[in-house]
């Protein structure tokens, strides 16, 4: 199936209701997030501002009508300085828009942007190893499995297995990164 024609662009304040709704559905019905109560738009706005304030991308995918069908962002993997070249990705697609290539377009754009910013590794922490859609999305984008941890969360009446995947960006670990 061909990927839909979507505009991938930085998120702005007008996107907060759509981002809030997409994430809220994921919190209530999925296991990609370990939150159990969806945050409101003000909290989502704070999170977007925090990510963007670090110089990291928060992207949305919008159709021809301007409807936001998904979003993706990169955040620091860990806060200690030696982790400074590694980011963690998050990708969420609206209910009903999964399986149409939205996630792949977002993830590809996120990978390109983080590579341009000089990051060397991207990590995916998939909260439910049984989430075939997320695992497949990351595998098709060049991520490989690097570890699993069972019993990391309990949601929707079951224990969740955490799956970690990683993908080198740019020269990866082959050369030393340039100081920022």
C-alpha positions as CSV (number, residue, x, y, z in Angstrom):
1,X,0.0,0.0,0.0
2,X,1.3,3.4,-0.9
3,X,1.9,5.9,1.9
4,X,-0.7,8.6,2.1
5,X,0.1,12.1,1.0
6,X,0.6,14.0,4.2
7,X,2.3,17.1,5.3
8,X,4.9,16.4,8.0
9,X,5.6,19.6,9.9
10,X,6.6,20.9,13.4
11,X,3.7,20.8,15.8
12,X,2.2,24.1,16.8
13,X,-0.3,25.3,19.5
14,X,-3.2,24.7,17.2
15,X,-2.3,21.0,17.1
16,X,-2.6,20.5,20.9
17,X,-6.2,19.3,20.8
18,X,-5.5,16.7,18.2
19,X,-2.3,15.5,19.9
20,X,-4.2,15.4,23.2
21,X,-6.9,13.3,21.7
22,X,-4.5,10.9,20.0
23,X,-2.5,10.4,23.1
24,X,-5.6,10.1,25.3
25,X,-6.9,7.3,23.2
26,X,-3.5,5.5,23.4
27,X,-3.4,5.9,27.2
28,X,-7.0,4.5,27.7
29,X,-6.9,1.7,25.1
30,X,-3.3,0.7,24.5
31,X,-0.1,-0.2,26.3
32,X,2.4,2.0,24.5
33,X,2.1,4.5,27.4
34,X,2.3,3.5,31.0
35,X,0.1,6.4,32.0
36,X,-3.4,5.4,33.0
37,X,-5.1,8.8,33.0
38,X,-4.8,10.9,29.9
39,X,-3.2,14.3,30.4
40,X,-5.1,17.5,29.4
41,X,-4.1,19.8,26.6
42,X,-2.3,22.1,29.0
43,X,0.0,19.3,30.1
44,X,0.5,18.2,26.5
45,X,1.4,21.8,25.7
46,X,4.0,21.8,28.5
47,X,5.5,18.5,27.2
48,X,5.7,19.8,23.6
49,X,7.4,23.0,24.8
50,X,9.9,21.1,26.9
51,X,10.9,18.9,24.0
52,X,11.1,21.9,21.6
53,X,13.0,23.9,24.3
54,X,15.7,21.3,24.1
55,X,16.0,21.9,20.4
56,X,14.4,18.5,19.6
57,X,11.7,17.9,17.0
58,X,8.0,17.3,17.7
59,X,6.4,16.6,14.4
60,X,2.8,16.1,13.2
61,X,1.4,14.5,10.1
62,X,-1.6,16.4,8.7
63,X,-3.8,15.4,5.7
64,X,-5.0,17.8,3.0
65,X,-7.8,19.0,5.2
66,X,-5.3,19.8,8.0
67,X,-6.5,17.0,10.2
68,X,-3.6,15.7,12.4
69,X,-3.4,11.9,11.9
70,X,-0.3,11.3,14.1
71,X,2.7,12.8,15.8
72,X,6.3,11.9,16.6
73,X,8.9,13.4,18.8
74,X,12.4,12.8,20.1
75,X,13.4,13.2,23.7
76,X,16.6,12.7,25.6
77,X,17.2,9.0,26.2
78,X,18.7,9.9,29.6
79,X,19.8,13.2,31.2
80,X,23.5,12.5,32.1
81,X,26.0,14.1,29.7
82,X,27.4,10.9,28.1
83,X,24.0,10.0,26.8
84,X,23.8,13.4,25.0
85,X,24.2,11.8,21.5
86,X,21.2,9.4,22.0
87,X,17.5,10.2,21.7
88,X,14.4,8.2,22.3
89,X,11.6,8.3,19.7
90,X,7.9,8.3,20.4
91,X,5.3,7.8,17.6
92,X,1.5,7.9,18.0
93,X,-1.0,7.5,15.2
94,X,-4.7,8.4,15.5
95,X,-7.2,5.6,16.0
96,X,-8.4,4.6,12.6
97,X,-5.3,5.9,10.8
98,X,-3.0,3.0,11.7
99,X,-1.7,0.8,9.0
100,X,-1.8,3.5,6.4
101,X,1.9,4.6,6.5
102,X,1.4,7.6,8.8
103,X,3.8,6.2,11.5
104,X,6.5,5.4,8.9
105,X,6.4,8.9,7.4
106,X,6.6,10.4,10.8
107,X,9.4,8.1,12.0
108,X,11.4,8.6,8.8
109,X,11.1,12.4,9.2
110,X,12.1,12.2,12.8
111,X,15.2,10.1,12.0
112,X,16.2,12.6,9.3
113,X,15.8,15.6,11.6
114,X,17.7,14.0,14.5
115,X,20.5,12.9,12.2
116,X,20.7,16.5,10.9
117,X,21.0,17.7,14.5
118,X,24.0,15.5,15.0
119,X,22.5,12.7,17.2
120,X,24.2,9.3,16.8
121,X,21.7,6.8,18.2
122,X,17.9,6.5,18.4
123,X,16.3,4.2,20.9
124,X,12.7,2.9,20.9
125,X,11.4,1.7,24.2
126,X,8.2,-0.2,23.2
127,X,6.1,-0.6,26.3
128,X,4.3,-3.7,25.0
129,X,6.5,-6.2,23.1
130,X,3.3,-7.7,21.8
131,X,2.6,-4.5,19.8
132,X,3.3,-5.9,16.4
133,X,2.6,-2.6,14.7
134,X,5.2,-0.6,16.7
135,X,7.8,-3.4,16.5
136,X,7.3,-3.8,12.7
137,X,7.4,0.0,12.2
138,X,10.7,0.3,14.0
139,X,12.2,-2.8,12.3
140,X,11.3,-1.5,8.8
141,X,13.0,1.8,9.8
142,X,16.3,0.0,10.5
143,X,15.9,-0.6,14.3
144,X,17.2,-3.8,15.8
145,X,16.2,-5.4,19.1
146,X,18.7,-4.9,21.9
147,X,16.8,-6.2,24.9
148,X,13.6,-7.2,26.6
149,X,12.4,-6.9,30.2
150,X,9.3,-8.7,31.4
151,X,6.9,-7.4,34.0
152,X,7.8,-3.8,33.6
153,X,4.2,-2.5,33.8
154,X,0.8,-3.8,34.6
155,X,-2.1,-2.4,32.5
156,X,-5.4,-3.6,31.1
157,X,-5.2,-6.7,33.4
158,X,-1.9,-8.0,32.2
159,X,1.9,-7.7,32.8
160,X,3.7,-5.9,30.0
161,X,7.0,-6.8,28.5
162,X,9.3,-3.9,27.5
163,X,11.1,-4.2,24.2
164,X,14.1,-1.9,23.5
165,X,15.3,-1.4,19.9
166,X,18.0,0.9,18.6
167,X,19.1,2.4,15.3
168,X,22.3,4.3,14.6
169,X,22.0,7.8,13.1
170,X,24.6,9.2,10.7
171,X,27.9,7.7,11.6
172,X,26.5,6.0,14.7
173,X,29.3,4.9,17.0
174,X,31.9,4.6,14.2
175,X,33.4,8.0,14.9
176,X,33.5,10.4,17.7
177,X,30.7,13.0,17.7
178,X,31.4,16.7,17.4
179,X,30.9,18.8,20.5
180,X,27.8,20.9,20.6
